[in-house]
Structures are given as C-alpha cells and as structure tokens.
Amino acid sequence: MISGLKTRISHLARTGLLVLACCAAPAWAFDLPALMALLAQQKSGEARFTEQRFVRGLEGPLDASGTLSFVAPDKLTRRTLTPRAETMAVDGNTLTLSRGGRTRTLALDSMPELQGLVEAMRGTLSGDGRTLERYFKSTVTGTREKWVLDMKPVDERLAAQVRDMRVSGSAGEVLGIEMEFIGGDRSVMTISPGRAAP
C-alpha cells in the first residue's frame, strides 16, 4: 500500500516537473527582446572585417577588408582598406561617402534601400528592436553564447533589392553578416571585434 502510494507520488512529481519545465521554457528562451537587451549594453565598438561578395556572372568572389566602428545610437563608419580605400560614414540622417580624395554627402532617407540596410546594422548594434521592426521581420535562434538573427525585409523598396539578411554573434558581439540580394548576388562578412586599425 505504502509502496504503491510512493510510486504514484513519484510519478506525479515527475509529470508535474515535466509540465512545469514545458510551461516555463518559453520564459527562459533566448528571443529577440533578450538579444536586443544584450546588444544595447554595448555603447560603442570597433572591429576588423573581411567580406566576400559573390556576383552572378563573375567567377570567384570579390574580396574586401577594412574596419568598422559604431557609437550608439546612430554613428556607423565602414572604412574599406582593400582592394581600394573608401569610407562610408553615417551620422544620424547624414551619409558621407569618400573615395580617391572625393567626398559626397547625402541625406540617408533619400536612398530608401541603403537606409534599410544601415538601419538594420544600427538597430542591431544598438539593440533597437523597434527600428528593426520598421524594416524587417526578425527571428532569433540559438543561445546567448551563439545566436543568429534572421531578417526578412517588410519594407517594399528594400524587399525589391534584398531577399534576406542574417546576423550572427556571441553575447553582445556581432561576428558575421550575410546578405542575399534579389537576382542572386550574395555578401558574406566576417567580423573580428577589438580595436580597429587606424
């Protein structure tokens, strides 16, 4: 009798723990708000990057390398060092392009497709989920130590150029960005956080 009662209690306890674990799992899951909160802690950063651009009709990738820097909430600079020196700097709504001694300044919102890509970067780096939602449907998979943020454009003008964007990282660091463009071109960037070269 006592033995049967112990068995029943043991079974109920195991079942109860299983139900509790299933119900509680979503609260512990690593999701978009959790990732944004983690990324928002990084107020600035510098890194080196290498990029391969795969273009339809060309044999082999186009390689580039350089540095990236970011200061929250809206300053982003990409300095390409090879194959030729050029800089793209964004500060608020101002985009500055420099190459070969020439500099051009534009309003970012005059180029909707580029604006969407810039906002994807700034939104991710600053942990601004609201900005991401304006341009993308975003989903997060993985864990705090190894996560992937998949973004599909919801903005029609951006969707006409970009099929999807995938950002990967660990904790509060972005380590990779992949983009697939309409038409089949693809870009793969690997990022090495740390002090960027001058």
C-alpha positions, 0 to 999 in steps of 0.5 A, spaced: 500 500 500 505 504 502 509 502 496 504 503 491 502 510 494 510 512 493 510 510 486 504 514 484 507 520 488 513 519 484 510 519 478 506 525 479 512 529 481 515 527 475 509 529 470 508 535 474 516 537 473 515 535 466 509 540 465 512 545 469 519 545 465 514 545 458 510 551 461 516 555 463 521 554 457 518 559 453 520 564 459 527 562 459 528 562 451 533 566 448 528 571 443 529 577 440 527 582 446 533 578 450 538 579 444 536 586 443 537 587 451 544 584 450 546 588 444 544 595 447 549 594 453 554 595 448 555 603 447 560 603 442 565 598 438 570 597 433 572 591 429 576 588 423 572 585 417 573 581 411 567 580 406 566 576 400 561 578 395 559 573 390 556 576 383 552 572 378 556 572 372 563 573 375 567 567 377 570 567 384 568 572 389 570 579 390 574 580 396 574 586 401 577 588 408 577 594 412 574 596 419 568 598 422 566 602 428 559 604 431 557 609 437 550 608 439 545 610 437 546 612 430 554 613 428 556 607 423 563 608 419 565 602 414 572 604 412 574 599 406 582 598 406 582 593 400 582 592 394 581 600 394 580 605 400 573 608 401 569 610 407 562 610 408 560 614 414 553 615 417 551 620 422 544 620 424 540 622 417 547 624 414 551 619 409 558 621 407 561 617 402 569 618 400 573 615 395 580 617 391 580 624 395 572 625 393 567 626 398 559 626 397 554 627 402 547 625 402 541 625 406 540 617 408 532 617 407 533 619 400 536 612 398 530 608 401 534 601 400 541 603 403 537 606 409 534 599 410 540 596 410 544 601 415 538 601 419 538 594 420 546 594 422 544 600 427 538 597 430 542 591 431 548 594 434 544 598 438 539 593 440 533 597 437 528 592 436 523 597 434 527 600 428 528 593 426 521 592 426 520 598 421 524 594 416 524 587 417 521 581 420 526 578 425 527 571 428 532 569 433 535 562 434 540 559 438 543 561 445 546 567 448 553 564 447 551 563 439 545 566 436 543 568 429 538 573 427 534 572 421 531 578 417 526 578 412 525 585 409 517 588 410 519 594 407 517 594 399 523 598 396 528 594 400 524 587 399 525 589 391 533 589 392 534 584 398 531 577 399 534 576 406 539 578 411 542 574 417 546 576 423 550 572 427 554 573 434 556 571 441 553 575 447 553 582 445 558 581 439 556 581 432 561 576 428 558 575 421 553 578 416 550 575 410 546 578 405 542 575 399 540 580 394 534 579 389 537 576 382 542 572 386 548 576 388 550 574 395 555 578 401 558 574 406 562 578 412 566 576 417 567 580 423 573 580 428 571 585 434 577 589 438 580 595 436 580 597 429 586 599 425 587 606 424 
